[in-house]
Amino acid sequence: MALPLQYNLRNLTVRRTANIMAALGIALVVMVMVWVLALAQGFRKALVGTGRPDRALVMRGGATSEVQSAVAREDARLLAVMPEVATDPSGEPLASPELVVIVVLPKRSDASPSNVVVRGVTEAAFGVRPEVRIAEGRAARPGMGEVVVGRALTRRIQGCEIGSRLRFAVQEWEVVGILEAGGSGFESEIWGDAEVLIPAFERTGYQVVTMRLRNAADLKALQERIDADPRLHLDAQSELEYFESQSRSFTTFVRGTGFIIAILMGFGAIAGALNTMYAAVNARTREIGTLLALGFSRASVLGSFMLESVLLSLVGGAIGCGLGMLVNGVSTGTTNWDSFSELAFTFRVTPDVLVTGMVFAAVMGAVGGLLPAWRAARKRIVDSLRAA
């Protein structure tokens, strides 16, 4: 015969101070875990949201990032006319050969140096990426020393307002527009005319060709066509998969670190739950004996105390998740380890993050309540009823 749930709920309100302190300890652990996981989720969303399955990146064979690649002008022209490449309504191929370089600019907060991606593009870049638009100002004119900057950079880098001038590549560039791209990584970039930027950086060609495919399934056929051409030593990959791989190392590190921190902090929270439940067992010795005498099994008593500990932890977990929600949407930035450039993003407290926090709280409650529950279930009826 199992003890009713009302019994456990009533007991949680009896020793309020001890229960509140134990719940707050668990809440602190869950809050930190939610913050760390929200950071990793936001970073991944910013990068993975940059890619689409029907877009392909073509880079030099063996290159692991755009900045490490090189694509000759002639190779870019050959790629643009391949049949797998989609075209716009006028019949022009949706292929954008691009220069991708890293420049150092001062942060707005403390003027410390920060690596920023500068992308030299053609007019086809906006057709290839319809999600990217000019939110303020206008696009950079071909042949002019003008650039547009991502929305995220206006909050993090000095001189990114419309009308300001940025200095890199031994000259100044006028900011004429603000880019928006749905919060993706493109909002952390500076875009300008490739034909002006290439000589400014003393380059002769591009780093990557980004293209829209007629069908996402055409990627394999595109690679086979590239391999069959002896002039080309290039690799094509899905843009979505590329940015997924870019996010993997950082998010894995952050999540791993977050779990380690949470586990270390969790020992303190578990100790609090352990002490609380031991105190509850000692204070309810006669009550436990009465339950056993009434015919409740030892397994029911054990399960009841375990449930009580888990319920207490879930209360703490709910508080921790509520506190964790405070960072949802907060903007921050860090270095993308693959490109060594600054990437701005926002904390994202998703349902998966909240579920993870609540599960971790329940585990802490179960671990902290196991020994006290076992002790309660092992008490002898006679000894319990003799207790004062």
GUZASE-795686 format. One record per residue (C-alpha): residue number from 1; residue in three letters; x, z, y. Coordinates in steps of 0.5 Angstrom, whole numbers. Last residue first. Layout:
REM GUZASE-795686
+-----+-----+-------+-------+-------+
|   k |   r |    px |    pz |    py |
+-----+-----+-------+-------+-------+
| NUM | ala |     X |     Z |     Y |
...
+-----+-----+-------+-------+-------+
***
This chain:
REM GUZASE-795686
+-----+-----+-------+-------+-------+
|   k |   r |    px |    pz |    py |
+-----+-----+-------+-------+-------+
| 388 | ala |    20 |    45 |    21 |
| 387 | ala |    22 |    41 |    15 |
| 386 | arg |    19 |    44 |     8 |
| 385 | leu |    14 |    38 |     8 |
| 384 | ser |    20 |    33 |     8 |
| 383 | asp |    24 |    37 |     3 |
| 382 | val |    18 |    37 |    -2 |
| 381 | ile |    17 |    29 |    -1 |
| 380 | arg |    24 |    27 |    -2 |
| 379 | lys |    27 |    23 |     3 |
| 378 | arg |    30 |    16 |     0 |
| 377 | ala |    25 |    12 |     4 |
| 376 | ala |    27 |    15 |    11 |
| 375 | arg |    35 |    14 |     9 |
| 374 | trp |    34 |     7 |     8 |
| 373 | ala |    30 |     6 |    14 |
| 372 | pro |    36 |     9 |    18 |
| 371 | leu |    41 |     4 |    14 |
| 370 | leu |    37 |    -2 |    16 |
| 369 | gly |    34 |    -1 |    23 |
| 368 | gly |    41 |    -3 |    26 |
| 367 | val |    41 |   -10 |    22 |
| 366 | ala |    34 |   -11 |    23 |
| 365 | gly |    34 |   -10 |    30 |
| 364 | met |    40 |   -14 |    31 |
| 363 | val |    37 |   -20 |    27 |
| 362 | ala |    31 |   -20 |    31 |
| 361 | ala |    35 |   -20 |    37 |
| 360 | phe |    39 |   -26 |    35 |
| 359 | val |    32 |   -30 |    33 |
| 358 | met |    29 |   -28 |    40 |
| 357 | gly |    35 |   -31 |    43 |
| 356 | thr |    35 |   -37 |    38 |
| 355 | val |    28 |   -39 |    40 |
| 354 | leu |    30 |   -38 |    47 |
| 353 | val |    35 |   -43 |    47 |
| 352 | asp |    31 |   -48 |    43 |
| 351 | pro |    25 |   -48 |    48 |
| 350 | thr |    30 |   -50 |    53 |
| 349 | val |    34 |   -46 |    58 |
| 348 | arg |    38 |   -52 |    62 |
| 347 | phe |    43 |   -50 |    67 |
| 346 | thr |    44 |   -56 |    72 |
| 345 | phe |    50 |   -61 |    72 |
| 344 | ala |    56 |   -63 |    76 |
| 343 | leu |    61 |   -67 |    72 |
| 342 | glu |    68 |   -66 |    75 |
| 341 | ser |    73 |   -71 |    71 |
| 340 | phe |    78 |   -70 |    66 |
| 339 | ser |    76 |   -76 |    62 |
| 338 | asp |    75 |   -72 |    55 |
| 337 | trp |    75 |   -65 |    58 |
| 336 | asn |    69 |   -66 |    62 |
| 335 | thr |    71 |   -61 |    68 |
| 334 | thr |    66 |   -56 |    70 |
| 333 | gly |    60 |   -56 |    75 |
| 332 | thr |    54 |   -52 |    77 |
| 331 | ser |    47 |   -53 |    79 |
| 330 | val |    41 |   -47 |    77 |
| 329 | gly |    35 |   -51 |    74 |
| 328 | asn |    34 |   -45 |    69 |
| 327 | val |    39 |   -39 |    71 |
| 326 | leu |    33 |   -34 |    72 |
| 325 | met |    30 |   -36 |    65 |
| 324 | gly |    36 |   -31 |    62 |
| 323 | leu |    32 |   -25 |    65 |
| 322 | gly |    26 |   -27 |    61 |
| 321 | cys |    30 |   -29 |    55 |
| 320 | gly |    33 |   -22 |    55 |
| 319 | ile |    26 |   -18 |    57 |
| 318 | ala |    23 |   -22 |    51 |
| 317 | gly |    29 |   -20 |    46 |
| 316 | gly |    29 |   -13 |    48 |
| 315 | val |    21 |   -13 |    46 |
| 314 | leu |    24 |   -17 |    40 |
| 313 | ser |    29 |   -11 |    39 |
| 312 | leu |    23 |    -6 |    39 |
| 311 | leu |    19 |   -10 |    34 |
| 310 | val |    25 |   -11 |    29 |
| 309 | ser |    26 |    -3 |    29 |
| 308 | glu |    19 |    -2 |    28 |
| 307 | leu |    19 |    -7 |    22 |
| 306 | met |    25 |    -4 |    19 |
| 305 | phe |    22 |     3 |    19 |
| 304 | ser |    15 |     0 |    16 |
| 303 | gly |    19 |    -3 |    11 |
| 302 | leu |    23 |     3 |     9 |
| 301 | val |    16 |     7 |     9 |
| 300 | ser |    13 |     1 |     5 |
| 299 | ala |    18 |     1 |     0 |
| 298 | arg |    18 |     8 |    -1 |
| 297 | ser |    11 |     8 |    -3 |
| 296 | phe |     5 |    10 |     1 |
| 295 | gly |     1 |    15 |    -4 |
| 294 | leu |    -1 |    21 |     1 |
| 293 | ala |     5 |    25 |    -1 |
| 292 | leu |     9 |    19 |     1 |
| 291 | leu |     6 |    19 |     8 |
| 290 | thr |     6 |    27 |     9 |
| 289 | gly |    14 |    27 |     7 |
| 288 | ile |    15 |    21 |    13 |
| 287 | glu |    11 |    25 |    18 |
| 286 | arg |    15 |    32 |    16 |
| 285 | thr |    21 |    28 |    17 |
| 284 | arg |    19 |    25 |    24 |
| 283 | ala |    24 |    27 |    29 |
| 282 | asn |    30 |    26 |    24 |
| 281 | val |    27 |    19 |    22 |
| 280 | ala |    26 |    17 |    30 |
| 279 | ala |    33 |    20 |    32 |
| 278 | tyr |    36 |    15 |    26 |
| 277 | met |    32 |    10 |    29 |
| 276 | thr |    35 |    11 |    36 |
| 275 | asn |    42 |    12 |    34 |
| 274 | leu |    42 |     5 |    30 |
| 273 | ala |    38 |     1 |    36 |
| 272 | gly |    44 |     4 |    40 |
| 271 | ala |    49 |     2 |    35 |
| 270 | ile |    46 |    -5 |    34 |
| 269 | ala |    46 |    -6 |    42 |
| 268 | gly |    54 |    -4 |    42 |
| 267 | phe |    55 |    -9 |    36 |
| 266 | gly |    51 |   -14 |    39 |
| 265 | met |    56 |   -15 |    45 |
| 264 | leu |    62 |   -17 |    40 |
| 263 | ile |    56 |   -22 |    37 |
| 262 | ala |    54 |   -24 |    44 |
| 261 | ile |    61 |   -26 |    46 |
| 260 | ile |    63 |   -29 |    39 |
| 259 | phe |    56 |   -33 |    40 |
| 258 | gly |    58 |   -35 |    47 |
| 257 | thr |    65 |   -38 |    45 |
| 256 | gly |    62 |   -42 |    39 |
| 255 | arg |    57 |   -45 |    44 |
| 254 | val |    62 |   -46 |    49 |
| 253 | phe |    67 |   -49 |    45 |
| 252 | thr |    62 |   -54 |    41 |
| 251 | thr |    59 |   -56 |    48 |
| 250 | phe |    66 |   -58 |    50 |
| 249 | ser |    68 |   -62 |    44 |
| 248 | arg |    61 |   -65 |    43 |
| 247 | ser |    60 |   -68 |    50 |
| 246 | gln |    64 |   -74 |    50 |
| 245 | ser |    62 |   -76 |    43 |
| 244 | glu |    55 |   -76 |    46 |
| 243 | phe |    57 |   -80 |    52 |
| 242 | tyr |    60 |   -85 |    47 |
| 241 | glu |    54 |   -85 |    42 |
| 240 | leu |    49 |   -86 |    48 |
| 239 | glu |    53 |   -92 |    50 |
| 238 | ser |    53 |   -95 |    43 |
| 237 | gln |    60 |   -98 |    42 |
| 236 | ala |    64 |  -104 |    42 |
| 235 | asp |    71 |  -105 |    41 |
| 234 | leu |    76 |  -110 |    44 |
| 233 | his |    82 |  -114 |    42 |
| 232 | leu |    79 |  -121 |    44 |
| 231 | arg |    83 |  -127 |    44 |
| 230 | pro |    82 |  -128 |    36 |
| 229 | asp |    75 |  -128 |    37 |
| 228 | ala |    72 |  -126 |    30 |
| 227 | asp |    72 |  -119 |    31 |
| 226 | ile |    68 |  -120 |    38 |
| 225 | arg |    63 |  -123 |    34 |
| 224 | glu |    63 |  -118 |    29 |
| 223 | gln |    62 |  -113 |    34 |
| 222 | leu |    56 |  -116 |    38 |
| 221 | ala |    53 |  -117 |    31 |
| 220 | lys |    54 |  -109 |    30 |
| 219 | leu |    51 |  -108 |    37 |
| 218 | asp |    45 |  -112 |    36 |
| 217 | ala |    40 |  -107 |    33 |
| 216 | ala |    39 |  -104 |    40 |
| 215 | asn |    36 |  -111 |    42 |
| 214 | arg |    37 |  -116 |    47 |
| 213 | leu |    43 |  -111 |    49 |
| 212 | arg |    45 |  -109 |    56 |
| 211 | met |    52 |  -109 |    58 |
| 210 | thr |    58 |  -104 |    60 |
| 209 | val |    64 |  -108 |    61 |
| 208 | val |    70 |  -103 |    61 |
| 207 | gln |    77 |  -101 |    64 |
| 206 | tyr |    77 |  -108 |    69 |
| 205 | gly |    83 |  -112 |    71 |
| 204 | thr |    89 |  -113 |    76 |
| 203 | arg |    90 |  -106 |    78 |
| 202 | glu |    94 |  -104 |    85 |
| 201 | phe |    88 |   -98 |    86 |
| 200 | ala |    86 |  -102 |    92 |
| 199 | pro |    87 |  -109 |    89 |
| 198 | ile |    81 |  -106 |    84 |
| 197 | leu |    77 |  -103 |    89 |
| 196 | val |    75 |  -109 |    93 |
| 195 | glu |    73 |  -113 |    87 |
| 194 | ala |    70 |  -107 |    84 |
| 193 | asp |    65 |  -106 |    90 |
| 192 | gly |    64 |   -99 |    90 |
| 191 | trp |    61 |   -93 |    86 |
| 190 | ile |    63 |   -85 |    87 |
| 189 | glu |    61 |   -81 |    81 |
| 188 | ser |    58 |   -74 |    79 |
| 187 | glu |    51 |   -77 |    80 |
| 186 | phe |    53 |   -82 |    74 |
| 185 | gly |    53 |   -76 |    69 |
| 184 | ser |    45 |   -76 |    69 |
| 183 | gly |    41 |   -72 |    73 |
| 182 | gly |    35 |   -77 |    74 |
| 181 | ala |    40 |   -83 |    76 |
| 180 | glu |    40 |   -82 |    84 |
| 179 | leu |    46 |   -85 |    88 |
| 178 | ile |    47 |   -83 |    96 |
| 177 | gly |    49 |   -89 |   101 |
| 176 | val |    53 |   -91 |   106 |
| 175 | val |    60 |   -87 |   105 |
| 174 | glu |    65 |   -91 |   109 |
| 173 | trp |    72 |   -91 |   105 |
| 172 | glu |    79 |   -89 |   108 |
| 171 | gln |    85 |   -92 |   105 |
| 170 | val |    91 |   -90 |   101 |
| 169 | ala |    87 |   -90 |    94 |
| 168 | phe |    83 |   -84 |    97 |
| 167 | arg |    80 |   -82 |   103 |
| 166 | leu |    73 |   -81 |   104 |
| 165 | arg |    69 |   -83 |   110 |
| 164 | ser |    63 |   -80 |   113 |
| 163 | gly |    57 |   -84 |   115 |
| 162 | ile |    52 |   -81 |   109 |
| 161 | glu |    55 |   -75 |   107 |
| 160 | cys |    60 |   -74 |   101 |
| 159 | gly |    66 |   -72 |   106 |
| 158 | gln |    67 |   -65 |   102 |
| 157 | ile |    65 |   -65 |    95 |
| 156 | arg |    60 |   -60 |    91 |
| 155 | arg |    53 |   -61 |    94 |
| 154 | thr |    54 |   -69 |    96 |
| 153 | leu |    57 |   -70 |    89 |
| 152 | ala |    51 |   -68 |    85 |
| 151 | arg |    47 |   -74 |    89 |
| 150 | gly |    52 |   -79 |    87 |
| 149 | val |    56 |   -83 |    92 |
| 148 | val |    56 |   -90 |    95 |
| 147 | val |    62 |   -93 |    97 |
| 146 | glu |    64 |   -98 |   103 |
| 145 | gly |    71 |  -102 |   104 |
| 144 | met |    67 |  -108 |   104 |
| 143 | gly |    68 |  -114 |   100 |
| 142 | pro |    61 |  -113 |    97 |
| 141 | arg |    56 |  -109 |   101 |
| 140 | ala |    55 |  -102 |    98 |
| 139 | ala |    48 |  -100 |    97 |
| 138 | arg |    44 |   -97 |   102 |
| 137 | gly |    42 |   -90 |   105 |
| 136 | glu |    38 |   -85 |   101 |
| 135 | ala |    36 |   -85 |    94 |
| 134 | ile |    40 |   -92 |    92 |
| 133 | arg |    38 |   -92 |    85 |
| 132 | val |    40 |   -91 |    78 |
| 131 | glu |    35 |   -91 |    72 |
| 130 | pro |    35 |   -99 |    72 |
| 129 | arg |    42 |   -99 |    69 |
| 128 | val |    44 |  -106 |    67 |
| 127 | gly |    41 |  -109 |    73 |
| 126 | phe |    44 |  -104 |    78 |
| 125 | ala |    51 |  -106 |    75 |
| 124 | ala |    50 |  -113 |    76 |
| 123 | glu |    52 |  -113 |    83 |
| 122 | thr |    59 |  -111 |    81 |
| 121 | val |    62 |  -104 |    80 |
| 120 | gly |    68 |  -100 |    81 |
| 119 | arg |    67 |   -93 |    79 |
| 118 | val |    71 |   -87 |    82 |
| 117 | val |    70 |   -81 |    78 |
| 116 | val |    72 |   -75 |    81 |
| 115 | asn |    78 |   -70 |    80 |
| 114 | ser |    77 |   -63 |    84 |
| 113 | pro |    82 |   -60 |    89 |
| 112 | ser |    81 |   -54 |    92 |
| 111 | ala |    77 |   -54 |    99 |
| 110 | asp |    74 |   -48 |    98 |
| 109 | ser |    66 |   -49 |    97 |
| 108 | arg |    66 |   -56 |    99 |
| 107 | lys |    71 |   -58 |    94 |
| 106 | pro |    77 |   -63 |    96 |
| 105 | leu |    78 |   -70 |    93 |
| 104 | val |    83 |   -72 |    87 |
| 103 | val |    81 |   -79 |    84 |
| 102 | ile |    80 |   -81 |    77 |
| 101 | val |    79 |   -89 |    76 |
| 100 | val |    74 |   -93 |    72 |
|  99 | leu |    74 |  -101 |    74 |
|  98 | glu |    68 |  -104 |    71 |
|  97 | pro |    65 |  -111 |    68 |
|  96 | ser |    57 |  -111 |    69 |
|  95 | ala |    54 |  -115 |    64 |
|  94 | leu |    46 |  -116 |    64 |
|  93 | pro |    47 |  -124 |    64 |
|  92 | glu |    44 |  -128 |    69 |
|  91 | gly |    38 |  -132 |    67 |
|  90 | ser |    34 |  -131 |    73 |
|  89 | pro |    29 |  -126 |    70 |
|  88 | asp |    35 |  -122 |    68 |
|  87 | thr |    39 |  -123 |    61 |
|  86 | ala |    41 |  -119 |    55 |
|  85 | val |    47 |  -120 |    52 |
|  84 | glu |    47 |  -121 |    44 |
|  83 | pro |    48 |  -128 |    45 |
|  82 | met |    55 |  -127 |    48 |
|  81 | val |    56 |  -130 |    55 |
|  80 | ala |    58 |  -123 |    59 |
|  79 | leu |    63 |  -122 |    53 |
|  78 | leu |    68 |  -128 |    55 |
|  77 | arg |    68 |  -127 |    62 |
|  76 | ala |    70 |  -120 |    61 |
|  75 | asp |    76 |  -122 |    57 |
|  74 | glu |    78 |  -127 |    62 |
|  73 | arg |    78 |  -121 |    67 |
|  72 | ala |    82 |  -117 |    62 |
|  71 | val |    79 |  -110 |    59 |
|  70 | ala |    83 |  -104 |    60 |
|  69 | ser |    82 |   -97 |    57 |
|  68 | gln |    84 |   -90 |    58 |
|  67 | val |    79 |   -89 |    64 |
|  66 | glu |    73 |   -91 |    60 |
|  65 | ser |    75 |   -86 |    54 |
|  64 | thr |    77 |   -86 |    47 |
|  63 | ala |    81 |   -92 |    47 |
|  62 | gly |    83 |   -95 |    40 |
|  61 | gly |    81 |  -102 |    41 |
|  60 | arg |    80 |  -103 |    49 |
|  59 | met |    73 |  -102 |    51 |
|  58 | val |    66 |  -105 |    51 |
|  57 | leu |    61 |  -100 |    52 |
|  56 | ala |    54 |  -102 |    50 |
|  55 | arg |    47 |  -101 |    52 |
|  54 | asp |    40 |  -101 |    48 |
|  53 | pro |    41 |   -94 |    46 |
|  52 | arg |    42 |   -91 |    53 |
|  51 | gly |    47 |   -86 |    56 |
|  50 | thr |    47 |   -82 |    62 |
|  49 | gly |    42 |   -77 |    59 |
|  48 | val |    48 |   -75 |    53 |
|  47 | leu |    52 |   -73 |    59 |
|  46 | ala |    48 |   -69 |    63 |
|  45 | lys |    44 |   -67 |    57 |
|  44 | arg |    50 |   -64 |    54 |
|  43 | phe |    52 |   -60 |    60 |
|  42 | gly |    46 |   -57 |    61 |
|  41 | gln |    45 |   -55 |    54 |
|  40 | ala |    52 |   -52 |    54 |
|  39 | leu |    50 |   -48 |    60 |
|  38 | ala |    43 |   -46 |    57 |
|  37 | leu |    47 |   -43 |    51 |
|  36 | val |    52 |   -39 |    55 |
|  35 | trp |    46 |   -36 |    60 |
|  34 | val |    41 |   -35 |    53 |
|  33 | met |    47 |   -31 |    50 |
|  32 | val |    48 |   -27 |    56 |
|  31 | met |    41 |   -25 |    57 |
|  30 | val |    40 |   -24 |    49 |
|  29 | val |    46 |   -19 |    50 |
|  28 | leu |    43 |   -15 |    56 |
|  27 | ala |    36 |   -15 |    53 |
|  26 | ile |    39 |   -12 |    46 |
|  25 | gly |    42 |    -6 |    51 |
|  24 | leu |    35 |    -6 |    55 |
|  23 | ala |    31 |    -5 |    48 |
|  22 | ala |    36 |     1 |    46 |
|  21 | met |    35 |     4 |    53 |
|  20 | ile |    27 |     3 |    53 |
|  19 | asn |    27 |     6 |    46 |
|  18 | ala |    31 |    12 |    48 |
|  17 | thr |    27 |    13 |    54 |
|  16 | arg |    20 |    12 |    51 |
|  15 | arg |    20 |    17 |    45 |
|  14 | val |    13 |    16 |    43 |
|  13 | thr |    11 |     9 |    45 |
|  12 | leu |    15 |     6 |    40 |
|  11 | asn |    11 |    10 |    35 |
|  10 | arg |     4 |     8 |    37 |
|   9 | leu |     6 |     0 |    35 |
|   8 | asn |     9 |     2 |    28 |
|   7 | tyr |     2 |     6 |    26 |
|   6 | gln |    -2 |     0 |    29 |
|   5 | leu |     2 |    -5 |    24 |
|   4 | pro |    -2 |    -1 |    18 |
|   3 | leu |     3 |     2 |    13 |
|   2 | ala |     3 |    -2 |     7 |
|   1 | met |     0 |     0 |     0 |
+-----+-----+-------+-------+-------+
***
